[in-house]
Structure formats: C-alpha cells, structure tokens
Amino acid sequence: MTAPAIEVSGLTKSFGDLRVLEGVNLSVPRGSIYALLGQNGAGKTTLVRILSTLLPADAGTATVAGHDIAAQPDRVRASISLTGQFAAVDEVLTGRENLVLIARLRHVTHPETVAYELLTRFGLTDAGRRRTATYSGGMRRRLDIAMSLVGGPSVIFLDEPTTGLDPQGRRDVWQTVKDLAGRGTTVLLTTQYLDEAEELADRIAILNQGRIIAEGTLADLKKLIPAPRVEYVEKQPSLEEIFMAITSEIPATDADSATHAQQGAAR
C-alpha cells in the first residue's frame, strides 16, 4: 500500500491564550486533490504553514512526502511548493523572467528551457514576453502556480487560490489544479468556497474551531445529513452560468460593439 503524501496526527498550535489547532488528524493520498474547508479563523492557513515548515507545531506529528516536518524540514521544503492567497509575482519582470528567476534560485539546470515549458503548459507563451503588471488576475495566478512547479515538487499547497478572481479566472485555476493532479502532483488546497471544493476535491475535510469535524468524499459528507425530499421544480440558470455562456459566445474584441448593438435594438 502506498504511503500517504501527507499524514497528520494530533497537531496542535496556540498563539498565547488563543488555541488555533486542537489535535488535527488527516491523511492525504498521493496524486489526489484534498480540500480543507473552513471559515476565517478556523486554522486553515496555520495548518498549511506548519506543514510547509514555516511555523512549528506545539504538539503532534506530521510527514509530507515521507519526511517528518520537525526532524527533516529541509527535505520537506525540497519536496513541496506553497502558493499563498495572493499571486507572488514580480510585476517589473516579464512572465518568462519570473520563471527563470525562480529556476535559478532553486538551482534548476537549463532555467530558460524550464521557463519555456511552463509558459507553454499554462497557456502563457505569448504573455511570457510581457511585464506581469499587464496580466489579468487569472493570468497572474496561473503564472504564480507555474512558478511553484519549478523543480517538480511532489506536493503543492494552494492557500485559497481563487481569492479575488472573476468567474473565468476561477475556472482557469480550477482546470490548472485538475491538470496538476492528473500529472501525479498531490494538491492540498484551502478554500471558503463550497462550490470550489465540490468541483475539485477527491476528499474534503471541514475544519472548525481548530478541529476536523468531518472528512471524506463528497458522497461521504452527503450521508451526514438526512436524505433530501424529492421535489420537481424548474431549474433556473445561476448568474455565473449566464455570465459564462454569454462571454464564451461573444469574442472579447467584439464585446463592446455587441453591447452597443443590443442597446440600439432596445431603443
């Protein structure tokens, strides 16, 4: 049986009198997408910081990619990558220059080749020649995730990866995350968006007041509430579905003219 990519047992953490984590236990299979749900202050980011060796735990144990976070922090850091809540790109540099910089910092051979491959993989080949200050939010986040893959980490932590993105940007990031798992990368993501966890996760854990209060597949979690009563109602499209349908049908360059034409017809 293959060992889990992440194994956590009895992890606790306090800041002064504030108890943030209260004996967290979880296990993340290799090559899977694992979503950690919780409200603000639930302890999601604290847990990610501990697992990525940025913060020591008060008690408990954890291994990431087979390495103990307390006894082997260097090996853990060599096996992981962490993407925070906001894209950490240098806006003065181009997309390609950002990737080359990270490749050199991680002592990767042939940094230019690595940058080209990642730009191609993330659909940023043309944008790679532009300064990242000109990128949309979704493009910055894709570049940020691409930067986190330099060096081929086996585990990637995504801390609320779609915060502040528009609907199209969110969907772009969702597809990126699915592609990562499809290539064998283990992804642990934190999110407040229930639809995001439902769309992406193989397994979901709900963190509340420092404890995991429920964990399993979406089907497992659905069994925790009473069976729904069957009713037949007309399903109306959500605003997001309307937005995506309209914007996918109208080319970006023609959007303004289409809007003017619709306004003229209304008059």
C-alpha positions as CSV (number, residue, x, y, z in Angstrom):
1,M,0.0,0.0,0.0
2,T,1.4,3.4,-1.0
3,A,2.1,5.8,1.9
4,P,0.1,9.0,2.0
5,A,1.6,12.1,0.6
6,I,0.6,13.9,3.8
7,E,0.0,12.3,7.2
8,V,-1.0,14.4,10.2
9,S,-1.6,13.2,13.8
10,G,-2.6,15.2,16.8
11,L,-1.3,18.5,15.6
12,T,-1.9,21.4,17.9
13,K,-0.9,25.1,17.8
14,S,-1.6,28.1,20.1
15,F,-0.8,31.8,19.9
16,G,-0.7,32.9,23.5
17,D,-4.0,32.1,25.0
18,L,-5.6,31.5,21.6
19,R,-5.9,27.9,20.7
20,V,-5.8,27.7,16.9
21,L,-5.4,23.9,16.2
22,E,-6.7,21.3,18.6
23,G,-5.4,17.9,17.7
24,V,-5.8,17.8,13.9
25,N,-5.6,14.4,12.2
26,L,-5.7,13.9,8.4
27,S,-4.3,11.8,5.6
28,V,-3.9,12.9,2.0
29,P,-3.4,10.2,-0.7
30,R,-0.7,10.7,-3.3
31,G,-1.8,12.3,-6.5
32,S,-5.1,13.5,-5.1
33,I,-6.8,16.9,-4.6
34,Y,-7.6,17.4,-0.9
35,A,-9.7,20.4,0.1
36,L,-9.6,21.9,3.5
37,L,-12.8,23.9,4.2
38,G,-13.3,26.4,7.0
39,Q,-14.4,29.9,7.9
40,N,-12.0,32.7,8.5
41,G,-10.0,31.9,11.7
42,A,-10.7,28.2,11.5
43,G,-7.0,27.5,11.3
44,K,-6.6,26.6,7.7
45,T,-3.6,28.8,6.9
46,T,-1.9,28.0,10.2
47,L,-2.1,24.3,9.3
48,V,-0.6,24.9,5.9
49,R,2.2,27.0,7.4
50,I,3.0,24.2,9.8
51,L,3.0,21.5,7.1
52,S,5.2,23.7,4.9
53,T,7.7,24.2,7.8
54,L,7.1,27.9,8.1
55,L,5.7,27.5,11.6
56,P,6.5,25.0,14.3
57,A,3.7,22.9,15.9
58,D,3.3,22.9,19.6
59,A,2.5,19.1,19.7
60,G,1.7,16.3,17.3
61,T,3.5,14.9,14.3
62,A,3.2,15.2,10.5
63,T,5.0,13.9,7.5
64,V,4.9,15.4,4.0
65,A,6.2,13.4,1.0
66,G,7.5,10.9,3.5
67,H,9.6,13.4,5.5
68,D,9.0,14.5,9.1
69,I,8.3,18.2,9.2
70,A,10.1,18.7,12.5
71,A,13.1,16.3,12.0
72,Q,13.6,16.8,8.2
73,P,12.4,20.3,7.3
74,D,15.0,20.7,4.5
75,R,13.7,17.5,2.8
76,V,10.2,18.6,3.2
77,R,10.9,22.0,1.6
78,A,12.7,20.3,-1.3
79,S,9.6,18.2,-2.0
80,I,6.9,20.9,-1.8
81,S,5.7,24.2,-3.1
82,L,3.4,26.8,-1.5
83,T,1.2,29.3,-3.2
84,G,-0.4,31.9,-0.9
85,Q,-3.7,33.7,-1.1
86,F,-2.3,36.4,-3.5
87,A,-0.1,35.9,-6.5
88,A,3.5,36.5,-5.6
89,V,4.9,37.6,-8.9
90,D,7.3,40.4,-9.6
91,E,5.3,43.0,-11.7
92,V,8.5,44.6,-13.0
93,L,9.6,41.4,-14.7
94,T,8.0,39.5,-17.6
95,G,6.4,36.2,-17.1
96,R,9.4,34.4,-18.5
97,E,11.8,36.4,-16.3
98,N,9.8,35.5,-13.2
99,L,10.1,31.8,-14.1
100,V,13.8,32.0,-14.9
101,L,14.5,33.8,-11.6
102,I,12.8,31.1,-9.6
103,A,14.5,28.3,-11.6
104,R,17.9,29.9,-10.8
105,L,17.0,30.3,-7.1
106,R,16.1,26.6,-7.0
107,H,19.4,25.7,-8.8
108,V,17.5,24.1,-11.7
109,T,19.5,23.2,-14.8
110,H,18.6,25.0,-18.0
111,P,16.3,27.6,-16.5
112,E,15.3,29.1,-19.8
113,T,14.1,25.7,-21.0
114,V,12.1,25.2,-17.8
115,A,10.5,28.6,-18.2
116,Y,9.5,28.0,-21.8
117,E,8.0,24.6,-21.0
118,L,5.9,26.0,-18.1
119,L,4.7,29.0,-20.2
120,T,3.6,26.6,-22.8
121,R,1.9,24.2,-20.3
122,F,0.0,27.1,-18.7
123,G,-1.0,28.8,-22.0
124,L,1.1,31.9,-21.3
125,T,3.6,31.6,-24.2
126,D,2.7,34.9,-25.8
127,A,2.1,36.7,-22.5
128,G,5.5,35.5,-21.3
129,R,7.2,38.4,-23.1
130,R,5.1,41.0,-21.3
131,R,5.5,42.5,-17.9
132,T,3.3,40.8,-15.4
133,A,1.8,44.2,-14.4
134,T,-0.2,43.9,-17.6
135,Y,-1.7,40.5,-16.7
136,S,-5.2,39.8,-15.6
137,G,-5.9,38.3,-12.1
138,G,-6.4,34.8,-13.6
139,M,-3.1,35.1,-15.6
140,R,-1.2,36.2,-12.6
141,R,-2.5,33.2,-10.6
142,R,-1.7,30.8,-13.4
143,L,1.9,32.2,-13.5
144,D,2.1,32.0,-9.7
145,I,1.2,28.3,-9.8
146,A,3.6,27.7,-12.7
147,M,6.4,29.3,-10.6
148,S,5.5,27.0,-7.8
149,L,6.1,24.0,-10.0
150,V,9.7,24.9,-10.9
151,G,11.8,22.0,-9.6
152,G,9.0,19.4,-9.9
153,P,7.6,19.3,-6.3
154,S,5.5,16.3,-5.5
155,V,3.2,18.2,-3.1
156,I,1.8,21.6,-3.7
157,F,-0.1,23.7,-1.1
158,L,-2.6,26.2,-2.5
159,D,-4.0,28.6,0.1
160,E,-7.3,30.0,-1.2
161,P,-6.1,30.0,-4.8
162,T,-9.1,31.8,-6.3
163,T,-9.5,34.7,-3.9
164,G,-10.4,37.8,-5.8
165,L,-10.6,36.2,-9.2
166,D,-13.5,36.7,-11.7
167,P,-15.6,33.7,-12.8
168,Q,-13.4,33.0,-15.8
169,G,-10.2,33.3,-13.7
170,R,-11.6,30.9,-11.2
171,R,-12.4,28.3,-13.9
172,D,-8.9,28.7,-15.4
173,V,-7.4,28.0,-12.0
174,W,-9.7,25.0,-11.4
175,Q,-8.6,23.5,-14.7
176,T,-4.9,24.1,-13.7
177,V,-5.4,22.3,-10.4
178,K,-7.1,19.3,-12.2
179,D,-4.2,19.1,-14.6
180,L,-1.7,19.1,-11.7
181,A,-3.4,16.1,-10.1
182,G,-3.7,14.4,-13.5
183,R,0.1,14.5,-13.7
184,G,0.5,12.9,-10.3
185,T,1.0,16.0,-8.1
186,T,-0.6,16.0,-4.7
187,V,-2.6,19.1,-4.1
188,L,-3.8,20.3,-0.7
189,L,-5.9,23.5,-1.1
190,T,-7.7,25.6,1.4
191,T,-10.9,27.4,0.4
192,Q,-14.0,29.1,1.7
193,Y,-15.9,28.4,-1.5
194,L,-18.1,25.3,-1.2
195,D,-18.5,25.0,-5.0
196,E,-14.7,25.0,-5.4
197,A,-14.3,22.0,-3.1
198,E,-17.2,20.3,-4.7
199,E,-15.7,20.8,-8.2
200,L,-12.1,19.9,-7.4
201,A,-11.7,17.7,-4.4
202,D,-11.3,13.9,-4.2
203,R,-11.6,14.3,-0.4
204,I,-12.8,17.1,1.8
205,A,-12.1,18.0,5.4
206,I,-14.1,20.5,7.3
207,L,-12.0,22.4,9.9
208,N,-14.0,24.2,12.6
209,Q,-12.5,25.9,15.7
210,G,-9.2,24.1,15.3
211,R,-10.6,20.6,14.8
212,I,-11.5,18.4,11.8
213,I,-15.2,17.8,12.4
214,A,-16.0,15.9,9.2
215,E,-13.8,14.3,6.5
216,G,-14.4,12.1,3.4
217,T,-15.5,12.2,-0.2
218,L,-18.4,14.4,-1.2
219,A,-20.6,11.3,-1.2
220,D,-19.5,10.5,2.3
221,L,-20.3,14.0,3.5
222,K,-23.7,14.0,1.9
223,K,-24.6,11.0,4.0
224,L,-24.2,13.1,7.2
225,I,-27.4,14.9,6.6
226,P,-31.0,13.5,6.1
227,A,-31.9,12.3,2.7
228,P,-33.4,15.1,0.6
229,R,-37.1,15.2,-0.1
230,V,-37.8,14.8,-3.8
231,E,-39.5,17.8,-5.4
232,Y,-39.9,18.8,-9.0
233,V,-39.0,22.4,-9.7
234,E,-37.9,24.4,-12.7
235,K,-34.2,25.0,-12.5
236,Q,-33.1,28.5,-13.3
237,P,-29.6,29.2,-14.5
238,S,-27.3,30.8,-12.0
239,L,-25.8,34.2,-12.7
240,E,-22.3,32.6,-13.1
241,E,-23.8,30.2,-15.7
242,I,-25.4,33.1,-17.6
243,F,-22.1,35.1,-17.4
244,M,-20.0,32.2,-18.7
245,A,-22.5,31.4,-21.5
246,I,-22.7,35.0,-22.8
247,T,-18.9,35.7,-22.6
248,S,-18.0,32.5,-24.3
249,E,-20.2,33.3,-27.3
250,I,-19.0,36.9,-27.8
251,P,-15.3,37.4,-28.8
252,A,-13.6,39.8,-26.4
253,T,-12.8,42.2,-29.3
254,D,-16.4,42.4,-30.3
255,A,-17.9,42.7,-26.8
256,D,-18.3,46.5,-26.9
257,S,-19.9,46.5,-30.4
258,A,-22.3,43.7,-29.4
259,T,-23.3,45.7,-26.3
260,H,-23.9,48.8,-28.4
261,A,-26.0,46.8,-30.9
262,Q,-28.1,45.4,-28.1
263,Q,-28.7,48.8,-26.7
264,G,-29.7,50.1,-30.1
265,A,-32.1,47.3,-30.6
266,A,-33.7,48.0,-27.2
267,R,-34.3,51.6,-28.2
